[in-house]
Amino acid sequence: FKELKEDEKPVKSLSNAQIKKLISASKRHKTLRMRILIALGTGLRLGDVDSILVSDIDFENNSVTTRSRKTRKSMGSRPVPVPIMAELKKYVSGLDVKQEKLFNDYFSRYTWTKIRKKLSLEDYTFHDLRKTFGSVLAQRGVSTAVIQKLLEHSSPDLTNKVYTNVDPVLRHAVNQIPVDDWL
């Protein structure tokens, strides 16, 4: 692992406990909750989450097809975790049948800020949900190449720069050393 430069900060990602609290606290705000779930389960940027059309969702194959608002490239079919697809199915079933966009409202920065403040997560941004997605994958041993593809990073160097400096990953790696066998 390379050392962090002085101006670099480690990746801010949410812990499992923080994720649970965030999802629970957003239950009364169904569109915000759905945005959070999609971001955590796919690593999509907020703009990409907001650009999803109902017709982009493939419930049979548990995937979403969308176009990146940042890179303007088609991101193709992206896998979505089965439990999030189940939540998405419930959400979509409550929409007007004529509704094309998954979200007809604007992202409420006010509500997002209020919930984060309530949970003492003021330092986290919506983009940190994307970072959490990548960090969780890295912590679970998913290869850099796979994380790079899922996050649509232009190079593995970018993925390595961002996700090899995650403290929990380093802690997990160090804990793999069989110290108990040595003592």
C-alpha positions, 0 to 999 in steps of 0.5 A: 500500500502506498502512503497517503500524501498530506493533502489526501484524505482516507475514503469516508465510508459509512459503517454497517451501523451507520447505514442501518440508522440512515436507512431507518431514519429515511423510512418516512421519506420514500424517494430519499430512502430509495435513492439511498438504497440504489446508491448503496447497492449500485455505487451510482452517482446521485445524478445517475440515480435521478436519471433512472427511468422506470423502463430502465429497471429489469426485475427479471434480471435484477438490474438497472440500465442507465446512462452516466450523466457525468461521462455521457456513456451508457453504463449498460446493465448494472446488477442490483442486490436482490433485497434492493430490487425487492424494495424497488419493486414495492416502490415502483408498484406505488407509482402512477402507471404513466410515470416515466422517471423513477423519481418525479421529485427533486433530491431534497438537500434539506431532508438529506441534511436534516437526517444526517444531522439527526444521526451525527453524520453531517460530514457525509455527502450523498457521494459518500454512499458511492464510496461506501459501495466501493469500500464495502466491496474492497472489504469483502475481497472483491478485486480492484478490476471488478470494483473499477468496472462497477464504479465506471472508473477510467483506470484501476489506478483511480480505484486503487488510489481511492479504495486501498486506503480504507482503514477497515480494509487495512485492519481486516488485512492485518487481522489475517496475520495468525498472531495467535498461532505465534504466541 
